[in-house]
């Protein structure tokens, strides 16, 4: 992963998201030791404090947990928390955009709901 220093997303958030992706892809498993802030700093050529901020963000979300004197580890709830968070962020954004566009096009709430129901049926039919 290459961090995007031009992104509006802070580096520590990019680090946290990269770690989440590593967990989702089973590159780092439940109860496995997480990279230290110094390892991340070396990997991405960033300040250790920035890496620590990304790790702390994940600890606060209970994706990671600390074992005193041993390091930081992946929680047993990590995947579920990450999936839920990403679904909520993605779907909420898409729904807001959809509702906004429907208003611009003067599509009624009833019509919009019907469109969603039809789209859902079409997607189910593809599986």
Secondary structure, 3 states (H helix, E strand, C coil): CCCCCCCCCCHHHHHHHHHHHHHHCCCCCCCCECCCHHHHHHHHCCCHHHHHHHHHHHHHCCCEEEECCCEEEECCCHHHHHHHHHHHHHHHHHHHHHHHHHHHCCCCHHHHHHHHHHHHHHHHHHC
